[in-house]
Amino acid sequence: MRSENGRIHMNTKVLFSASLLWFGLLIGCTPQAAVGPDRATDLSASNPADPAVEKTEVSPRGETPSKLTSRFPKSILSASTELDSVKDTPSIRAETVTEQGTLVMMSNGWEELGHLAVSSNYGREGDKTFQSDYSVIYRQGEENRVLLELPALMFARPDDEKLSFERIRFKDADVYVLTPQYKTGHGVEGYLFAVDQRSGEAFPLQIVSNGHVFHTLVYSEINPFPYVENDKLIVHPPVGAGGDPIGKIQYRLDLDKKRLVSE
C-alpha cells in the first residue's frame, strides 16, 4: 500500500514539474510570438523571390504594368488616340527624290504608333497615328543636311504608306510641300522647302502674310492644291464654319530671303 501511495505521489510531482516547465516556456516565448508574425511579413515583402509578392506587384490604380504610356506632351489628337506600339529605331515617314537630291522626313529613334479610337475632324476611327521627334533631311550623295526639326509631331493617316513631298514648280526653284496631317475639317498645314535651281541649295521657306511670319502654309483641304500661275503661288485658304469664302491668296517667291510673301 505504501508502495502504491509512493508511486502516486511521484507521479503527482512529475506532473507538477512538467506544468511548471510548460508555464515557464509559455511565458518566455510570449514576447517573441508577439513580434514573430510582423517580422515574418516584413521579410517576405522585401524578398523579391517570394512568389506571392510578385503576383501583387501592381500599380495603386490596379493598372497593368505593361500598359504603354506616351513620352510626349499631349497634342490635339491625344484624347482620341490609343497607343499600340513603340519603335526605337529610325523610320522614314516621307520621301521624295528631287532633281538634285532626296527629301526625307525621318523619326529620331523613338516613335509611338497608335490609332484613332473615334472619328473626328482629324480622321476616321481606325486611322494610323504617328508621333516622334522628326527631322526633315536633304540628302545629296553621302551628305545628309537637316533642314527642319519637328519635335513631338503627331499626325494621323489612313494607312502607314510613306508620304510624298508635293512639288510646285517656279521659274528658278522647285518648292516641295509636306503635309503630315491629311485633314482637320477646315484647312491643313504644309511645311514648304525650296530647291534653288541656280545653286542646288535646299532650305525651308517662311510664309509672310500681312507682315506676320509663319512656318507653315495653311490651305484648304477641299479646294485645289496650291499651284503656280505667272510664277506666283496661288493658295485657297480654309474657310471656317459658317464663314464666307475668302478667295485666293497670291504669294511671291523670294529665294534670297527664303520666303513666300503674300501680295
Secondary structure, DSSP 8 states (H G I E B T S, - for coil): -HHHHHHHHHHHHHHHHHHHHHHHHHHHHHHHHHHHHHHHHHHHHT-TT-HHHHHT---TT---TT----SS---TTGGGEEEEEEE-S--EEEEEE-SSSEEEEEEEEEEEEEEESS-BTTB-TT-EEEEEEEEEEEEETTEEEEEEEEEEEEEEESS---B--EEEE-SSEEEEEE--S---SSEEEEEEEEEETTT--EEE-EEEETTEEESSEEEESSS---EEETTEEEE-----TT------EEEEEETTTTEEEE-
